[in-house]
Amino acid sequence: MHAAPKIFGIGLSRTGTTSLSLALELLGFRAIHCPSDPVTRMEIVSQLDRGNERLSLSILEHADALTDTPVCCTYQALDRAYPGSKFILTVRDEEAWVRSCVAYWTAGRARPVRRQARRLKLNARHVAARLSRHDSALPFPLYVERINRAIFGVPRPTAERFRHARQAYEAAALEHFSARAEDLLVIDICAGEGWDILCPFLGVAVPDVPFPAANRLVHHSQPA
């Protein structure tokens, strides 16, 4: 028996993923941005380590939509597990996106993640051992680093790494859905796109409220 179709935001972080999640909530969907509860951490990392063809997430028993990097690194397996789902690729001007990523990961948000990850000193073998014991308390910093490795190839990307990985990621996503254009929406929320293309794609009415603009940056005046 197939799982019910869902909505997956497969745009990389800093491309308007928070705004997308808020928009989906306004449309009546139960959306979760960057799912990172202990069970989801275990399920995501297990899929990345084992390369399972399909990924069924426990959290989707209670949610209609997921967005951000845990989805980015597993969207193909989610696509196989939830046939008929809709996928939304949020994009953004490349240079603005790279600046935002570098600023984010060199600011206070990244430092405690790095410090805790260094203290843990856990490598892939330790992760596998935790999962084999069904330990759902996978530390959040290790979860973030594992996702970064899957998407960017390293736990702490440089500007050039961000740029090259983003190009490869978006090209692969477009190729994956090349024969199923009806299942993929590419949207530039940071450039002002919103309800006018999102609602027809999802088959819902346009709400009488402004499209949300979350995490607006002081220097760039763009949502993230």
C-alpha positions as CSV (number, residue, x, y, z in Angstrom):
1,M,0.0,0.0,0.0
2,H,1.4,3.4,-1.0
3,A,1.8,6.2,1.4
4,A,-0.4,9.3,0.9
5,P,1.2,12.1,-1.3
6,K,3.0,14.9,0.5
7,I,4.6,18.2,-0.3
8,F,8.4,18.5,-0.2
9,G,10.3,21.7,-0.3
10,I,13.6,20.7,-1.8
11,G,15.3,24.1,-2.1
12,L,18.6,24.5,-0.2
13,S,18.7,26.5,3.0
14,R,18.7,30.3,2.5
15,T,16.5,30.2,-0.5
16,G,13.2,31.1,1.2
17,T,12.5,27.7,2.8
18,T,11.2,29.3,6.0
19,S,8.9,31.5,4.0
20,L,7.7,28.5,2.0
21,S,6.9,26.6,5.2
22,L,4.8,29.6,6.5
23,A,3.0,29.9,3.2
24,L,2.1,26.2,3.2
25,E,0.7,26.7,6.8
26,L,-1.4,29.6,5.6
27,L,-2.8,27.4,2.9
28,G,-3.9,24.9,5.5
29,F,-1.1,22.3,5.2
30,R,0.7,21.0,8.3
31,A,4.3,22.0,7.4
32,I,7.5,21.4,9.2
33,H,10.7,23.4,8.4
34,C,14.0,21.5,8.8
35,P,12.6,18.4,10.6
36,S,15.1,17.5,13.3
37,D,13.3,15.6,16.1
38,P,15.3,12.6,17.4
39,V,13.4,10.0,15.4
40,T,13.7,12.0,12.1
41,R,17.4,12.4,12.8
42,M,17.8,8.7,13.1
43,E,15.7,7.9,10.0
44,I,17.5,10.5,7.8
45,V,21.0,9.5,8.8
46,S,20.2,5.8,8.4
47,Q,19.0,6.4,4.9
48,L,22.1,8.4,4.0
49,D,24.4,5.8,5.4
50,R,22.7,2.8,4.0
51,G,21.4,4.2,0.7
52,N,17.9,2.8,1.0
53,E,15.8,3.2,-2.2
54,R,12.8,4.5,-0.2
55,L,12.5,6.7,2.9
56,S,9.4,6.6,4.9
57,L,9.5,9.2,7.7
58,S,7.5,8.7,10.9
59,I,7.0,12.5,11.1
60,L,4.9,12.4,7.9
61,E,2.2,10.5,9.8
62,H,1.4,13.9,11.4
63,A,2.6,16.4,8.7
64,D,1.6,17.2,5.1
65,A,4.8,19.0,4.1
66,L,8.5,19.1,4.9
67,T,11.1,21.6,3.8
68,D,14.9,22.4,4.0
69,T,18.1,20.4,3.9
70,P,16.9,17.1,5.5
71,V,14.6,16.9,2.5
72,C,17.2,18.1,0.0
73,C,19.5,15.2,0.8
74,T,16.8,12.5,0.6
75,Y,14.2,13.8,-1.9
76,Q,14.7,11.0,-4.3
77,A,14.1,8.3,-1.7
78,L,11.1,10.3,-0.5
79,D,9.8,10.5,-4.0
80,R,9.8,6.7,-4.3
81,A,8.1,6.3,-0.9
82,Y,5.4,8.9,-1.5
83,P,4.3,8.7,-5.1
84,G,2.2,11.5,-6.4
85,S,3.8,14.0,-4.1
86,K,4.5,17.6,-5.1
87,F,8.1,19.0,-4.9
88,I,9.0,22.7,-4.7
89,L,12.5,23.8,-5.6
90,T,13.1,27.3,-4.1
91,V,15.9,29.1,-5.8
92,R,17.7,32.4,-5.3
93,D,20.3,34.7,-7.1
94,E,23.5,32.7,-6.7
95,E,25.8,35.4,-5.4
96,A,23.2,36.6,-2.9
97,W,22.7,33.0,-1.8
98,V,26.4,32.3,-1.3
99,R,26.9,35.5,0.7
100,S,23.9,34.5,2.9
101,C,25.2,31.0,3.4
102,V,28.7,32.2,4.3
103,A,27.4,34.8,6.7
104,Y,25.1,32.2,8.4
105,W,27.7,29.6,8.8
106,T,30.3,31.9,10.1
107,A,28.0,33.6,12.6
108,G,26.9,32.5,16.0
109,R,24.6,29.9,14.7
110,A,27.4,27.7,13.3
111,R,29.9,28.1,16.1
112,P,28.1,26.1,18.8
113,V,27.3,23.4,16.3
114,R,31.0,23.1,15.4
115,R,32.2,23.2,19.0
116,Q,29.8,20.5,20.1
117,A,30.6,18.3,17.1
118,R,34.3,18.5,17.9
119,R,33.6,17.6,21.5
120,L,31.6,14.6,20.4
121,K,34.3,13.3,18.1
122,L,31.9,10.8,16.5
123,N,32.8,9.4,13.1
124,A,30.6,7.4,10.6
125,R,31.3,4.1,12.5
126,H,30.1,5.6,15.7
127,V,26.9,6.9,14.0
128,A,26.3,3.4,12.6
129,A,26.7,1.9,16.0
130,R,24.2,4.3,17.5
131,L,21.7,3.5,14.8
132,S,22.2,-0.2,15.2
133,R,21.2,0.1,18.9
134,H,18.2,2.1,17.8
135,D,19.5,5.1,19.7
136,S,17.3,8.0,18.6
137,A,19.3,10.6,20.5
138,L,21.6,11.4,17.6
139,P,23.1,14.8,18.5
140,F,21.9,17.7,16.4
141,P,25.4,19.0,15.5
142,L,26.3,15.6,14.1
143,Y,23.0,15.5,12.2
144,V,23.7,18.9,10.6
145,E,27.2,17.8,9.6
146,R,26.0,14.6,8.1
147,I,23.5,16.5,6.0
148,N,26.1,19.0,4.9
149,R,28.4,16.2,3.8
150,A,25.6,14.7,1.8
151,I,24.8,17.9,0.0
152,F,28.0,19.9,-0.1
153,G,30.6,17.1,0.3
154,V,32.1,18.6,3.5
155,P,30.7,19.5,7.0
156,R,31.7,23.2,6.7
157,P,31.5,24.4,3.1
158,T,33.5,27.4,1.8
159,A,32.0,29.9,-0.6
160,E,33.3,28.0,-3.7
161,R,32.0,24.7,-2.3
162,F,28.6,26.3,-1.7
163,R,28.5,27.6,-5.3
164,H,29.6,24.4,-7.0
165,A,27.5,22.1,-4.9
166,R,24.4,24.2,-5.4
167,Q,24.8,24.1,-9.2
168,A,25.2,20.4,-9.2
169,Y,22.3,19.9,-6.8
170,E,19.8,22.0,-8.7
171,A,20.9,20.4,-12.0
172,A,20.3,16.9,-10.5
173,A,16.9,17.9,-9.2
174,L,15.8,19.3,-12.6
175,E,17.0,16.1,-14.2
176,H,15.2,13.9,-11.7
177,F,11.9,15.5,-12.6
178,S,12.6,16.2,-16.3
179,A,9.8,13.8,-17.4
180,R,7.4,14.9,-14.7
181,A,7.1,18.6,-15.0
182,E,3.7,18.6,-13.2
183,D,5.4,17.3,-10.0
184,L,8.0,20.1,-9.7
185,L,7.7,23.8,-9.1
186,V,10.7,26.1,-9.3
187,I,10.0,29.3,-7.4
188,D,12.2,32.4,-6.5
189,I,10.5,33.6,-3.4
190,C,13.4,36.0,-2.7
191,A,12.7,37.7,-6.1
192,G,9.0,38.2,-5.2
193,E,7.3,35.1,-6.7
194,G,4.6,33.7,-4.5
195,W,0.9,32.8,-4.4
196,D,0.5,33.4,-8.1
197,I,2.5,30.3,-9.0
198,L,2.4,28.3,-5.8
199,C,-1.3,28.1,-5.5
200,P,-2.1,26.8,-9.0
201,F,0.7,24.2,-8.6
202,L,-0.9,22.9,-5.4
203,G,-4.5,23.3,-6.8
204,V,-5.6,25.6,-4.0
205,A,-7.2,29.1,-3.9
206,V,-5.0,32.2,-3.5
207,P,-5.5,33.5,0.1
208,D,-6.3,37.1,0.9
209,V,-3.1,37.7,2.8
210,P,0.4,38.7,1.8
211,F,2.9,36.0,1.0
212,P,5.1,35.6,4.1
213,A,8.7,36.9,4.1
214,A,10.6,35.3,6.9
215,N,14.2,35.8,8.0
216,R,14.5,39.1,6.1
217,L,18.1,40.1,6.1
218,V,19.1,43.6,7.0
219,H,21.7,44.0,4.2
220,H,20.0,42.1,1.5
221,S,16.3,42.8,2.2
222,Q,15.4,39.3,1.0
223,P,13.6,36.4,2.8
224,A,15.4,33.2,3.6
